[in-house]
Amino acid sequence: MLPRSQRIQGSDFLEKIKRRGLRKSSPFFGFTYLPADKPQFAVVVSTRFDKRAIARNLIRRRTYEALKNNLSLAKKSVSAIITLRSYRKLEQLTYEEIEKQIKQFLKNL
């Protein structure tokens, strides 16, 4: 899990990123981000993905862990919202797949 200082806190800042942010996407995730002084991230998993909080939190925790392990790959510091996009292929969303897509996003900033 990312330290609290690297997680986005507060809905006002999330709305600002949603309105003004740049967007990129991958097969499973949507990335909305803004340049920032220090890296901060939020992971959003909708109830459309799964009604059970256990399943949503599993994906959220895996995503935060992949971010934590690969944050050094980022060429510049950003504040980003990572949103789960694909709702059909839960069985394909392993930690390795999440990490692969997070690495790709961080390298292409």
PyMOL CGO cylinders between C-alpha atoms (Angstrom):
from pymol import cmd
from pymol.cgo import CYLINDER

trace = [
    CYLINDER, 0.00, 0.00, 0.00, 1.22, 3.48, -0.78, 0.3, 1, 1, 1, 1, 1, 1,
    CYLINDER, 1.22, 3.48, -0.78, 1.99, 5.73, 2.18, 0.3, 1, 1, 1, 1, 1, 1,
    CYLINDER, 1.99, 5.73, 2.18, -0.78, 8.17, 3.05, 0.3, 1, 1, 1, 1, 1, 1,
    CYLINDER, -0.78, 8.17, 3.05, 1.33, 11.10, 1.78, 0.3, 1, 1, 1, 1, 1, 1,
    CYLINDER, 1.33, 11.10, 1.78, 1.25, 9.57, -1.72, 0.3, 1, 1, 1, 1, 1, 1,
    CYLINDER, 1.25, 9.57, -1.72, -2.49, 8.94, -1.79, 0.3, 1, 1, 1, 1, 1, 1,
    CYLINDER, -2.49, 8.94, -1.79, -4.91, 11.66, -2.90, 0.3, 1, 1, 1, 1, 1, 1,
    CYLINDER, -4.91, 11.66, -2.90, -7.08, 12.89, -0.06, 0.3, 1, 1, 1, 1, 1, 1,
    CYLINDER, -7.08, 12.89, -0.06, -10.24, 14.95, -0.50, 0.3, 1, 1, 1, 1, 1, 1,
    CYLINDER, -10.24, 14.95, -0.50, -12.94, 15.09, -3.12, 0.3, 1, 1, 1, 1, 1, 1,
    CYLINDER, -12.94, 15.09, -3.12, -12.11, 18.69, -4.19, 0.3, 1, 1, 1, 1, 1, 1,
    CYLINDER, -12.11, 18.69, -4.19, -8.71, 17.66, -5.49, 0.3, 1, 1, 1, 1, 1, 1,
    CYLINDER, -8.71, 17.66, -5.49, -10.18, 14.59, -7.20, 0.3, 1, 1, 1, 1, 1, 1,
    CYLINDER, -10.18, 14.59, -7.20, -12.72, 16.79, -9.01, 0.3, 1, 1, 1, 1, 1, 1,
    CYLINDER, -12.72, 16.79, -9.01, -9.96, 19.18, -10.11, 0.3, 1, 1, 1, 1, 1, 1,
    CYLINDER, -9.96, 19.18, -10.11, -7.99, 16.29, -11.63, 0.3, 1, 1, 1, 1, 1, 1,
    CYLINDER, -7.99, 16.29, -11.63, -11.12, 14.93, -13.35, 0.3, 1, 1, 1, 1, 1, 1,
    CYLINDER, -11.12, 14.93, -13.35, -11.95, 18.32, -14.89, 0.3, 1, 1, 1, 1, 1, 1,
    CYLINDER, -11.95, 18.32, -14.89, -8.49, 19.53, -15.91, 0.3, 1, 1, 1, 1, 1, 1,
    CYLINDER, -8.49, 19.53, -15.91, -6.48, 16.32, -16.19, 0.3, 1, 1, 1, 1, 1, 1,
    CYLINDER, -6.48, 16.32, -16.19, -4.94, 14.63, -19.19, 0.3, 1, 1, 1, 1, 1, 1,
    CYLINDER, -4.94, 14.63, -19.19, -6.25, 11.16, -20.02, 0.3, 1, 1, 1, 1, 1, 1,
    CYLINDER, -6.25, 11.16, -20.02, -4.66, 7.90, -21.08, 0.3, 1, 1, 1, 1, 1, 1,
    CYLINDER, -4.66, 7.90, -21.08, -6.13, 4.42, -21.14, 0.3, 1, 1, 1, 1, 1, 1,
    CYLINDER, -6.13, 4.42, -21.14, -5.10, 0.79, -21.17, 0.3, 1, 1, 1, 1, 1, 1,
    CYLINDER, -5.10, 0.79, -21.17, -7.19, -2.36, -21.62, 0.3, 1, 1, 1, 1, 1, 1,
    CYLINDER, -7.19, -2.36, -21.62, -8.17, -2.45, -17.92, 0.3, 1, 1, 1, 1, 1, 1,
    CYLINDER, -8.17, -2.45, -17.92, -7.51, 1.05, -16.58, 0.3, 1, 1, 1, 1, 1, 1,
    CYLINDER, -7.51, 1.05, -16.58, -8.23, 4.69, -17.31, 0.3, 1, 1, 1, 1, 1, 1,
    CYLINDER, -8.23, 4.69, -17.31, -5.62, 7.20, -16.13, 0.3, 1, 1, 1, 1, 1, 1,
    CYLINDER, -5.62, 7.20, -16.13, -6.42, 10.86, -15.49, 0.3, 1, 1, 1, 1, 1, 1,
    CYLINDER, -6.42, 10.86, -15.49, -3.46, 12.93, -14.33, 0.3, 1, 1, 1, 1, 1, 1,
    CYLINDER, -3.46, 12.93, -14.33, -2.01, 16.38, -13.76, 0.3, 1, 1, 1, 1, 1, 1,
    CYLINDER, -2.01, 16.38, -13.76, 1.64, 17.43, -13.26, 0.3, 1, 1, 1, 1, 1, 1,
    CYLINDER, 1.64, 17.43, -13.26, 2.41, 17.87, -9.55, 0.3, 1, 1, 1, 1, 1, 1,
    CYLINDER, 2.41, 17.87, -9.55, 5.19, 18.64, -7.08, 0.3, 1, 1, 1, 1, 1, 1,
    CYLINDER, 5.19, 18.64, -7.08, 5.01, 15.21, -5.49, 0.3, 1, 1, 1, 1, 1, 1,
    CYLINDER, 5.01, 15.21, -5.49, 3.49, 11.97, -6.80, 0.3, 1, 1, 1, 1, 1, 1,
    CYLINDER, 3.49, 11.97, -6.80, -0.02, 11.22, -5.52, 0.3, 1, 1, 1, 1, 1, 1,
    CYLINDER, -0.02, 11.22, -5.52, -2.49, 8.59, -6.65, 0.3, 1, 1, 1, 1, 1, 1,
    CYLINDER, -2.49, 8.59, -6.65, -6.08, 7.48, -6.12, 0.3, 1, 1, 1, 1, 1, 1,
    CYLINDER, -6.08, 7.48, -6.12, -7.52, 4.17, -7.30, 0.3, 1, 1, 1, 1, 1, 1,
    CYLINDER, -7.52, 4.17, -7.30, -11.27, 4.07, -8.06, 0.3, 1, 1, 1, 1, 1, 1,
    CYLINDER, -11.27, 4.07, -8.06, -13.12, 0.79, -8.47, 0.3, 1, 1, 1, 1, 1, 1,
    CYLINDER, -13.12, 0.79, -8.47, -16.84, 1.20, -9.12, 0.3, 1, 1, 1, 1, 1, 1,
    CYLINDER, -16.84, 1.20, -9.12, -19.58, -1.02, -7.74, 0.3, 1, 1, 1, 1, 1, 1,
    CYLINDER, -19.58, -1.02, -7.74, -20.36, -1.85, -11.38, 0.3, 1, 1, 1, 1, 1, 1,
    CYLINDER, -20.36, -1.85, -11.38, -17.17, -3.92, -11.27, 0.3, 1, 1, 1, 1, 1, 1,
    CYLINDER, -17.17, -3.92, -11.27, -18.43, -6.07, -8.39, 0.3, 1, 1, 1, 1, 1, 1,
    CYLINDER, -18.43, -6.07, -8.39, -21.04, -5.47, -5.73, 0.3, 1, 1, 1, 1, 1, 1,
    CYLINDER, -21.04, -5.47, -5.73, -18.83, -7.06, -3.08, 0.3, 1, 1, 1, 1, 1, 1,
    CYLINDER, -18.83, -7.06, -3.08, -16.38, -4.74, -1.33, 0.3, 1, 1, 1, 1, 1, 1,
    CYLINDER, -16.38, -4.74, -1.33, -13.96, -7.65, -0.91, 0.3, 1, 1, 1, 1, 1, 1,
    CYLINDER, -13.96, -7.65, -0.91, -13.45, -7.96, -4.69, 0.3, 1, 1, 1, 1, 1, 1,
    CYLINDER, -13.45, -7.96, -4.69, -13.17, -4.19, -5.21, 0.3, 1, 1, 1, 1, 1, 1,
    CYLINDER, -13.17, -4.19, -5.21, -10.68, -3.80, -2.38, 0.3, 1, 1, 1, 1, 1, 1,
    CYLINDER, -10.68, -3.80, -2.38, -8.55, -6.66, -3.70, 0.3, 1, 1, 1, 1, 1, 1,
    CYLINDER, -8.55, -6.66, -3.70, -8.11, -4.89, -7.04, 0.3, 1, 1, 1, 1, 1, 1,
    CYLINDER, -8.11, -4.89, -7.04, -7.50, -1.57, -5.26, 0.3, 1, 1, 1, 1, 1, 1,
    CYLINDER, -7.50, -1.57, -5.26, -4.81, -3.07, -2.99, 0.3, 1, 1, 1, 1, 1, 1,
    CYLINDER, -4.81, -3.07, -2.99, -3.09, -4.82, -5.90, 0.3, 1, 1, 1, 1, 1, 1,
    CYLINDER, -3.09, -4.82, -5.90, -3.03, -1.57, -7.87, 0.3, 1, 1, 1, 1, 1, 1,
    CYLINDER, -3.03, -1.57, -7.87, -1.58, 0.43, -4.96, 0.3, 1, 1, 1, 1, 1, 1,
    CYLINDER, -1.58, 0.43, -4.96, 1.08, -2.24, -4.44, 0.3, 1, 1, 1, 1, 1, 1,
    CYLINDER, 1.08, -2.24, -4.44, 2.06, -2.16, -8.13, 0.3, 1, 1, 1, 1, 1, 1,
    CYLINDER, 2.06, -2.16, -8.13, 2.33, 1.64, -7.91, 0.3, 1, 1, 1, 1, 1, 1,
    CYLINDER, 2.33, 1.64, -7.91, 4.48, 1.45, -4.79, 0.3, 1, 1, 1, 1, 1, 1,
    CYLINDER, 4.48, 1.45, -4.79, 6.88, -1.08, -6.36, 0.3, 1, 1, 1, 1, 1, 1,
    CYLINDER, 6.88, -1.08, -6.36, 7.24, 0.80, -9.67, 0.3, 1, 1, 1, 1, 1, 1,
    CYLINDER, 7.24, 0.80, -9.67, 7.02, 4.48, -8.71, 0.3, 1, 1, 1, 1, 1, 1,
    CYLINDER, 7.02, 4.48, -8.71, 10.70, 4.99, -9.53, 0.3, 1, 1, 1, 1, 1, 1,
    CYLINDER, 10.70, 4.99, -9.53, 9.92, 4.40, -13.24, 0.3, 1, 1, 1, 1, 1, 1,
    CYLINDER, 9.92, 4.40, -13.24, 7.99, 7.68, -13.48, 0.3, 1, 1, 1, 1, 1, 1,
    CYLINDER, 7.99, 7.68, -13.48, 9.92, 10.33, -15.39, 0.3, 1, 1, 1, 1, 1, 1,
    CYLINDER, 9.92, 10.33, -15.39, 7.96, 13.15, -13.81, 0.3, 1, 1, 1, 1, 1, 1,
    CYLINDER, 7.96, 13.15, -13.81, 5.78, 13.66, -10.78, 0.3, 1, 1, 1, 1, 1, 1,
    CYLINDER, 5.78, 13.66, -10.78, 2.00, 13.53, -11.28, 0.3, 1, 1, 1, 1, 1, 1,
    CYLINDER, 2.00, 13.53, -11.28, -1.24, 13.42, -9.35, 0.3, 1, 1, 1, 1, 1, 1,
    CYLINDER, -1.24, 13.42, -9.35, -3.31, 10.67, -10.95, 0.3, 1, 1, 1, 1, 1, 1,
    CYLINDER, -3.31, 10.67, -10.95, -6.65, 8.93, -10.66, 0.3, 1, 1, 1, 1, 1, 1,
    CYLINDER, -6.65, 8.93, -10.66, -6.59, 5.32, -11.81, 0.3, 1, 1, 1, 1, 1, 1,
    CYLINDER, -6.59, 5.32, -11.81, -10.04, 3.99, -12.68, 0.3, 1, 1, 1, 1, 1, 1,
    CYLINDER, -10.04, 3.99, -12.68, -10.89, 0.37, -13.45, 0.3, 1, 1, 1, 1, 1, 1,
    CYLINDER, -10.89, 0.37, -13.45, -12.43, 0.22, -16.93, 0.3, 1, 1, 1, 1, 1, 1,
    CYLINDER, -12.43, 0.22, -16.93, -13.04, -3.42, -17.82, 0.3, 1, 1, 1, 1, 1, 1,
    CYLINDER, -13.04, -3.42, -17.82, -15.84, -5.16, -15.97, 0.3, 1, 1, 1, 1, 1, 1,
    CYLINDER, -15.84, -5.16, -15.97, -16.03, -8.41, -17.91, 0.3, 1, 1, 1, 1, 1, 1,
    CYLINDER, -16.03, -8.41, -17.91, -12.68, -10.15, -17.48, 0.3, 1, 1, 1, 1, 1, 1,
    CYLINDER, -12.68, -10.15, -17.48, -12.04, -10.28, -13.75, 0.3, 1, 1, 1, 1, 1, 1,
    CYLINDER, -12.04, -10.28, -13.75, -10.12, -13.56, -14.01, 0.3, 1, 1, 1, 1, 1, 1,
    CYLINDER, -10.12, -13.56, -14.01, -7.52, -11.90, -16.28, 0.3, 1, 1, 1, 1, 1, 1,
    CYLINDER, -7.52, -11.90, -16.28, -6.83, -9.14, -13.79, 0.3, 1, 1, 1, 1, 1, 1,
    CYLINDER, -6.83, -9.14, -13.79, -3.93, -10.75, -11.94, 0.3, 1, 1, 1, 1, 1, 1,
    CYLINDER, -3.93, -10.75, -11.94, -1.26, -8.81, -10.08, 0.3, 1, 1, 1, 1, 1, 1,
    CYLINDER, -1.26, -8.81, -10.08, 1.15, -9.37, -12.98, 0.3, 1, 1, 1, 1, 1, 1,
    CYLINDER, 1.15, -9.37, -12.98, -1.32, -7.84, -15.47, 0.3, 1, 1, 1, 1, 1, 1,
    CYLINDER, -1.32, -7.84, -15.47, -1.98, -4.86, -13.19, 0.3, 1, 1, 1, 1, 1, 1,
    CYLINDER, -1.98, -4.86, -13.19, 1.75, -4.31, -12.68, 0.3, 1, 1, 1, 1, 1, 1,
    CYLINDER, 1.75, -4.31, -12.68, 2.42, -4.53, -16.43, 0.3, 1, 1, 1, 1, 1, 1,
    CYLINDER, 2.42, -4.53, -16.43, -0.15, -1.81, -17.19, 0.3, 1, 1, 1, 1, 1, 1,
    CYLINDER, -0.15, -1.81, -17.19, 1.02, 0.42, -14.31, 0.3, 1, 1, 1, 1, 1, 1,
    CYLINDER, 1.02, 0.42, -14.31, 4.64, 0.14, -15.53, 0.3, 1, 1, 1, 1, 1, 1,
    CYLINDER, 4.64, 0.14, -15.53, 3.56, 1.07, -19.04, 0.3, 1, 1, 1, 1, 1, 1,
    CYLINDER, 3.56, 1.07, -19.04, 1.66, 4.13, -17.76, 0.3, 1, 1, 1, 1, 1, 1,
    CYLINDER, 1.66, 4.13, -17.76, 4.53, 5.35, -15.58, 0.3, 1, 1, 1, 1, 1, 1,
    CYLINDER, 4.53, 5.35, -15.58, 7.11, 4.92, -18.37, 0.3, 1, 1, 1, 1, 1, 1,
    CYLINDER, 7.11, 4.92, -18.37, 4.98, 6.84, -20.89, 0.3, 1, 1, 1, 1, 1, 1,
    CYLINDER, 4.98, 6.84, -20.89, 4.37, 9.94, -18.76, 0.3, 1, 1, 1, 1, 1, 1,
]
cmd.load_cgo(trace, "trace")
